[in-house]
Amino acid sequence: MRHYYDAVVVGSGIAGLTCAIHLKQSGFDVIVMTKNSRISESNTFYAQGGIIAAREGDSPSLLRNDVLQAGCSYNRSDAVNYFAAYGPPLVFDFLVSMVGIDFSTSEDGKIDYTEEAAHSVRRIVHFEDHTGDKIEESLIEYAKKTGVKFFVDYTAIDLITNNHHSRNTQELYKEREVMGIYALNNKAGEAETFFADNVILATGGIGNLYYHTTNPVSATGDGMSMAYRAGADIINAEFVQFHPTSLFHKDIKRFLISESLRGEGARVKDHSGHEFMYDYSEMGHLAPRDVVARGIYDRMSKDGKEYMLLDIANYYEGHIPLEKRFSKIYSTCLQGGIDITKEPIPIVPAAHYFCGGIKSDLKGKTSLKNLYAVGEVACTGLHGANRLASTSLLEGLLWGKSAAEDIIQKKYRINRGRIKSIPDWEKPEYNEEFDPLLIDQDMKAIQLTMWNYAGIIRTEKGLKRAEADLDYYSHRIMRFYKSASLHKDIIELRNAVVSSLLIVTSALRNTKSVGCHYIKK
């Protein structure tokens, strides 16, 4: 089946939805594609803490300095300036005024601004600790009202490029450009061809490449892997941010304990009750995420413990009751037998956010014509070597809008005659039997390799071991992929091993410890 659209957005988080809404409002025939059966399933949905917003007493220069400090000044300066100047007002101009989101207010009825680590002022708005799912569900509803089409349960396979896919040899001599994507209809088991004048990758992060992560299982590095195979530039892939505090529980996995708890007074403790973070930083519990994550990881190693503790019960002084201010964390922990109003929370660091990715500019443009990347899959240079808390949702919002504006302004259309020479997806001649147990085993091997050798604390020896192991997995996976019937899990596995190798090779090239890339000599 062949489809034709003005724009295809791959990914249904804040960045993708924002881009699609702006395109649709300008008359573009645009679709949003997600490999999940639920539109809202994305990293955005699981974000808890909040989103940076404009407020009196704050300024672009203050925000700029905080972003640079957290990013170890490894940041792209014009991206930071752009974000600090135009990002915060957009929360009220778009999310509040247009989409209609009501963020939490204090007793006097004013917007409640909270604090997170490494911020110099309280500038983060939230909806209790449900900020992500509130924004996500509101954007989906708004997108549907504007007429955005959704393709649910469709897994992107590969980007279509003129040089690689066209049967017209003259395309070999032209500039490489993206002309659409091949995607698997998960339910039908058939690959379909989607031609588009613009493809926007908003596929999220890479958290599920690691054994411990706060990300959903869908975060397998799909966008970066597809873009790399098509020839796009990938940068800063060594910078994987680990959140210091995910819930450690035998039955509850992938659950984030928001940094907002430490912003509201929570203290990190060892099993004897010692507040050990001051042993690692004069900022203590409010040190940047990479510092806190390494501190916890190091203390776990020294004490021989699987987890440390986060105590909010004895330090919270907010005007909103703790069980309401952090209702999602409270209810989830209570399900696991932990009452956060009375006892500390068992926590462990986990892969959380990818600061690298597909190189893109202030308009979301990549090194390939017609290809845009927005949100976590993109590397705008905003985060540098380490992301400042609560910048990610705002980055997706701002760059989603910027990409849409650039697409609208350029008015580019691919000549339909060129499309005729591009074939539909070709099935392999020999179809190997799909065995979910083997796929699961290979994915777990990748996750353990990345956690052990390319995680919070790295060594050159460990990274070389990871590179060798991943290279072995890659050959086996690629051989199987080329002869197997298409399945979402196989596509994700291929993307996972490609993205893992990109991270490890980047980490080996960068021999200097900076931000969330820490090399132990």
C-alpha positions in Angstrom: 0.0 0.0 0.0 1.3 3.4 -1.0 0.4 6.6 0.9 1.1 10.3 0.1 1.3 13.1 2.7 2.7 16.6 3.0 4.4 15.5 6.3 4.8 12.3 8.3 5.6 12.7 12.0 7.1 9.5 13.6 6.4 9.6 17.3 3.5 10.9 19.5 5.2 12.7 22.4 5.1 16.5 23.0 7.6 17.3 20.2 5.8 15.3 17.5 2.3 16.3 18.5 3.3 20.0 18.7 4.8 19.9 15.2 1.8 18.1 13.8 -0.7 20.5 15.3 1.1 23.6 13.9 1.4 21.9 10.4 -2.3 20.9 10.4 -3.4 24.4 11.4 -1.5 25.7 8.4 -3.3 23.4 6.0 -0.8 20.6 5.7 -2.0 17.0 5.2 0.0 15.5 8.1 -0.1 12.2 10.0 1.4 11.1 13.3 2.7 7.5 13.4 3.4 5.5 16.6 4.5 1.9 16.9 2.5 1.5 20.1 -1.1 0.5 20.4 -1.8 3.5 22.6 -1.2 7.0 21.2 -0.1 8.4 24.5 2.6 5.8 25.1 5.8 7.9 25.0 8.4 9.3 27.3 6.3 12.5 27.6 3.5 10.5 29.2 5.8 9.4 32.0 7.4 12.8 32.8 6.6 13.8 36.3 8.4 16.9 37.5 7.2 19.7 35.3 8.1 22.1 32.6 10.1 25.4 32.7 7.8 28.4 32.2 8.0 32.1 32.2 7.7 33.9 35.5 8.3 37.2 37.1 11.8 37.4 38.7 13.3 35.1 36.2 15.2 36.0 33.0 16.7 34.5 29.8 20.2 35.2 31.2 19.5 33.3 34.4 18.1 30.3 32.6 20.9 30.4 30.1 23.5 30.3 32.9 21.7 27.4 34.6 21.5 25.4 31.3 25.2 26.0 30.6 26.3 25.1 34.1 24.4 21.8 34.1 25.7 21.1 30.6 29.4 21.8 31.6 29.4 24.6 28.9 29.6 21.8 26.3 26.3 23.3 24.9 25.7 24.9 21.6 25.5 28.5 22.6 22.9 29.8 20.1 20.6 26.9 20.9 20.8 27.8 24.6 20.1 31.4 23.8 17.1 30.5 21.6 15.7 28.2 24.2 16.1 30.7 27.1 14.5 33.5 25.1 11.6 31.8 23.3 10.9 28.7 25.3 9.4 29.7 28.7 6.6 32.1 27.2 5.5 29.3 24.9 4.1 27.3 27.9 1.4 30.0 28.5 1.0 31.0 24.8 0.4 27.5 23.6 -0.2 24.9 26.3 -2.3 27.2 28.6 -4.0 29.6 26.2 -4.5 27.3 23.2 -4.5 23.7 24.4 -6.2 24.7 27.7 -4.0 23.0 30.3 -4.5 24.1 33.9 -1.3 23.7 35.9 -1.3 23.3 39.7 -1.9 26.5 41.7 -1.0 27.4 45.3 -3.5 28.4 48.0 -3.7 32.0 46.6 -4.8 30.7 43.2 -1.5 31.6 41.5 0.6 29.2 39.4 2.6 27.0 41.7 6.3 27.1 40.7 8.5 24.3 42.0 12.3 23.9 42.2 14.6 21.2 40.9 18.3 20.6 41.2 20.7 23.1 39.6 18.0 25.8 39.0 18.8 29.2 40.5 15.1 30.1 40.8 11.7 28.3 41.1 10.6 28.3 37.5 9.0 24.9 36.9 5.2 24.6 36.6 3.5 21.2 37.1 0.3 19.4 37.4 0.8 17.6 40.7 3.3 15.0 39.6 1.3 14.1 36.6 2.7 16.8 34.4 3.7 14.5 31.5 0.4 12.6 31.1 -1.6 15.8 31.6 0.3 17.5 28.7 0.3 14.3 26.6 -3.4 13.6 26.8 -4.3 17.3 26.3 -2.2 17.5 23.2 -3.7 14.3 21.7 -7.2 15.6 22.3 -6.3 19.0 20.7 -4.6 17.3 17.8 -7.6 15.3 17.0 -9.8 18.4 17.1 -7.6 20.1 14.6 -7.9 17.0 12.3 -4.4 15.4 12.6 -4.5 11.8 11.4 -3.1 9.0 13.6 -1.6 5.8 12.4 -1.4 3.6 15.5 0.4 0.3 15.7 2.7 1.2 12.8 6.4 0.6 13.3 8.8 2.7 11.1 11.3 0.4 9.4 13.6 2.7 7.3 13.7 6.1 5.9 13.3 6.3 2.1 16.1 8.2 0.3 16.5 8.9 -3.3 20.1 7.7 -3.5 19.5 4.4 -1.9 16.0 3.3 -2.9 15.2 4.8 -6.3 15.6 2.6 -9.4 16.4 5.7 -11.4 20.2 5.8 -11.6 20.1 9.6 -12.1 19.1 9.9 -8.4 22.6 8.7 -7.4 24.0 12.0 -8.6 21.6 14.2 -6.8 21.7 15.6 -3.3 20.6 12.9 -0.8 17.1 13.6 0.4 14.5 11.8 2.4 11.3 11.1 0.5 9.3 9.1 3.1 9.4 6.0 5.2 8.7 2.3 5.1 6.5 1.2 8.0 5.2 -2.1 9.3 1.5 -2.4 10.0 1.9 -4.4 13.2 -1.6 -5.9 13.1 -1.6 -6.9 9.4 2.1 -7.9 9.4 2.6 -6.0 6.1 5.0 -3.2 5.2 3.5 -0.1 3.7 5.1 2.8 1.9 4.6 6.4 3.1 5.8 9.1 0.8 6.1 12.6 2.3 7.6 15.9 1.4 8.8 16.2 5.0 9.6 13.5 7.6 9.9 14.6 11.2 11.5 12.1 13.6 10.2 12.5 17.1 10.8 9.0 18.3 12.2 9.7 21.8 15.1 8.3 23.6 17.3 5.2 24.1 16.6 4.3 27.8 15.5 0.7 27.1 19.0 -0.1 25.9 20.0 -0.3 29.6 19.1 -2.8 32.2 17.8 -0.1 34.6 15.7 2.7 33.1 12.9 5.0 33.8 11.8 4.9 30.1 9.0 2.8 28.6 10.0 -0.4 26.7 9.4 1.5 23.4 12.5 3.6 23.9 14.9 1.6 21.7 16.7 4.2 19.8 14.6 3.8 16.6 14.9 7.3 15.2 18.7 7.6 15.7 19.3 4.2 14.2 17.1 4.9 11.1 18.7 8.3 10.6 22.2 6.9 10.9 21.5 4.2 8.4 20.2 6.8 6.0 23.4 8.9 6.4 22.4 11.6 8.8 25.0 13.1 11.3 24.9 11.7 14.9 26.6 13.7 17.6 27.2 13.6 21.4 26.1 10.0 21.6 28.3 9.4 24.7 26.1 11.6 26.8 23.5 9.4 28.4 21.9 10.9 31.5 21.1 8.6 34.4 18.4 9.7 36.8 19.6 9.3 40.3 16.3 8.1 41.7 14.1 5.5 40.2 12.1 3.2 42.4 13.9 0.0 43.5 11.1 -2.7 43.8 10.8 -6.3 42.9 7.4 -5.9 41.3 7.3 -2.2 40.1 9.8 -1.5 37.3 10.6 1.7 35.3 9.1 4.1 37.8 10.7 7.5 38.2 10.9 9.2 41.6 10.9 12.8 40.4 13.8 15.2 41.1 11.1 17.5 42.4 11.2 15.6 45.7 14.7 16.7 46.2 13.6 20.2 45.2 11.0 20.0 47.9 13.5 18.9 50.6 14.1 15.1 50.2 17.5 13.8 51.3 19.5 10.9 49.9 20.7 8.5 52.6 22.5 5.3 53.0 21.2 2.3 55.0 22.6 3.7 58.2 20.8 7.1 57.7 23.9 9.1 56.7 23.2 11.9 54.2 26.2 11.0 52.0 25.7 13.4 49.0 27.7 16.1 50.7 30.6 13.7 50.5 30.5 14.1 46.7 29.3 17.7 46.2 29.0 20.9 48.2 25.5 21.2 46.6 24.5 17.9 48.4 21.1 16.7 47.4 20.6 19.4 44.8 23.7 18.7 42.8 23.3 18.0 39.1 21.9 14.7 38.1 25.2 13.2 36.9 26.9 14.0 40.2 24.0 12.5 42.3 23.7 9.4 40.1 27.5 8.7 40.4 27.4 9.4 44.2 24.6 6.9 44.7 26.2 4.3 42.4 29.5 4.7 44.1 28.0 4.3 47.6 26.0 1.2 46.5 29.3 -0.3 45.2 31.2 0.5 48.4 28.5 -0.6 50.8 27.6 -3.7 48.7 23.9 -2.6 48.5 21.5 -2.9 45.6 19.8 0.4 46.5 20.0 3.6 48.6 17.2 5.6 50.2 15.4 8.9 49.5 13.7 10.5 52.6 10.9 13.0 51.9 8.8 12.1 54.9 11.0 13.9 57.4 11.8 17.0 55.4 8.7 18.1 53.3 7.4 21.5 54.3 5.1 22.3 51.3 1.7 23.9 51.6 0.1 21.1 49.6 -0.2 17.7 51.4 2.6 15.4 50.4 0.2 12.7 49.2 -1.5 15.2 46.9 1.6 17.1 45.7 3.2 13.8 44.7 0.0 11.8 44.2 1.4 9.5 41.5 4.5 8.7 43.4 2.5 8.3 46.6 -0.1 5.9 45.1 2.5 3.9 43.1 4.8 3.4 46.1 1.8 2.5 48.3 0.9 -0.2 45.9 4.3 -1.6 46.6 3.9 -1.4 50.4 5.8 1.9 50.8 4.2 4.9 52.5 6.3 7.9 51.4 4.7 10.1 54.2 6.2 7.8 56.8 9.3 6.0 55.4 12.1 6.5 53.0 11.9 5.3 49.4 14.3 2.6 48.0 16.0 4.1 45.0 18.5 3.2 42.3 20.0 5.2 39.4 18.6 4.4 36.0 19.1 5.4 32.3 16.8 8.4 31.9 17.6 10.9 29.1 19.7 10.9 25.9 21.6 14.2 25.4 23.0 13.2 22.1 21.3 12.1 18.9 20.6 13.3 15.4 22.4 16.5 14.7 19.8 19.2 14.1 19.7 23.0 14.0 17.5 25.7 15.5 14.8 24.7 13.1 15.0 21.0 13.7 16.7 20.4 10.3 19.2 17.6 10.0 22.0 17.0 7.6 19.6 15.3 5.2 17.2 17.3 3.0 13.5 17.0 4.1 14.4 15.2 7.4 13.7 16.9 10.7 14.4 15.7 14.2 12.7 17.1 17.3 12.6 16.2 21.0 14.9 13.6 22.6 15.9 11.9 19.4 17.5 15.2 18.2 20.8 16.7 19.4 20.3 20.5 19.1 23.3 21.0 21.4 20.9 22.5 24.0 21.9 20.1 26.8 25.6 19.9 26.2 27.1 17.2 28.3 24.2 16.9 30.8 20.6 18.0 30.8 19.2 20.5 33.2 16.0 19.2 34.9 12.7 20.0 33.2 14.2 21.3 30.0 13.2 18.3 27.9 9.4 19.0 27.7 10.1 22.6 26.8 12.7 21.7 24.2 10.2 19.4 22.5 7.5 22.1 22.6 9.8 24.8 21.2 11.5 22.7 18.5 8.3 21.0 17.5 6.9 24.5 16.7 10.2 25.7 15.0 10.3 22.7 12.7 6.7 23.2 11.7 7.4 26.9 11.0 10.4 26.0 8.8 8.4 23.4 6.8 5.5 25.9 6.3 7.9 28.6 5.2 9.9 26.6 2.7 6.9 25.2 0.8 9.0 22.3 -0.7 7.2 19.6 -2.7 8.8 16.5 -4.1 8.1 15.9 -7.8 5.6 13.0 -7.8 7.3 11.7 -11.0 10.5 10.9 -9.0 8.5 8.8 -6.6 7.4 6.3 -9.3 10.8 4.8 -9.5 10.9 3.9 -5.8 9.6 0.4 -5.1 7.6 -0.9 -2.2 9.2 -2.8 0.6 10.7 -6.1 -0.7 10.3 -9.2 1.5 13.3 -11.4 2.1 13.3 -14.6 0.0 13.7 -16.8 3.0 11.6 -16.2 6.1 13.1 -17.6 9.3 10.7 -18.5 12.1 10.1 -15.7 14.6 11.1 -16.8 18.1 10.2 -14.2 20.8 12.4 -15.9 23.4 15.5 -15.5 21.2 14.6 -11.8 20.6 14.1 -11.2 24.3 17.4 -13.0 25.1 19.4 -10.8 22.7 17.7 -7.6 24.0 18.6 -8.5 27.6 22.2 -9.2 26.5 22.4 -5.7 25.0 20.9 -4.1 28.1 23.3 -5.8 30.5 26.3 -5.0 28.2 25.3 -1.3 28.2 24.5 -1.2 31.9 27.8 -2.9 32.9 30.2 -1.3 30.5 28.6 1.9 29.1 26.7 3.1 32.1 27.2 5.6 34.9 30.9 5.0 35.5 32.9 3.8 32.4 36.4 2.5 31.8 38.3 2.2 28.5 38.6 -1.5 29.0 34.9 -1.9 29.7 33.9 0.1 26.7 36.2 -2.0 24.4 34.6 -5.1 25.8 31.1 -3.6 25.1 32.2 -2.7 21.6 33.4 -6.3 20.9 30.2 -7.9 22.4 27.9 -5.5 20.5 29.7 -6.1 17.3 29.2 -9.8 17.7 25.5 -9.4 18.5 25.1 -7.0 15.6 26.4 -9.5 13.0 24.0 -12.2 14.3 21.0 -9.8 14.6 21.5 -8.3 11.1 21.8 -11.7 9.5 18.6 -12.8 11.2 16.8 -9.5 10.3 17.6 -10.0 6.6 16.0 -13.4 6.4 13.1 -13.1 8.9 9.5 -12.1 8.5 9.1 -8.5 9.7 8.0 -8.0 13.3 8.0 -5.0 15.6 10.3 -6.7 18.1 12.9 -7.6 15.4 12.9 -4.0 14.1 13.4 -2.7 17.6 16.2 -5.2 18.2 18.1 -4.0 15.1 17.6 -0.4 16.1 18.8 -1.2 19.7 22.1 -2.8 18.6 22.9 0.0 16.1 22.2 2.7 18.7 24.1 0.9 21.4 27.2 0.7 19.1 26.9 4.4 18.3 26.9 5.2 22.1 29.8 3.0 22.8 32.0 4.1 19.9 31.3 7.8 20.8 32.3 7.1 24.4 35.5 5.5 23.3 36.4 8.5 21.1 35.8 11.0 24.0 38.6 10.2 26.5 37.7 13.1 28.8 35.2 12.9 31.6 32.6 15.6 31.2 29.0 15.8 32.3 27.2 12.5 32.2 30.1 10.8 30.4 32.4 9.7 33.1 35.6 7.8 32.4 37.3 6.2 35.3 41.1 6.1 34.7 
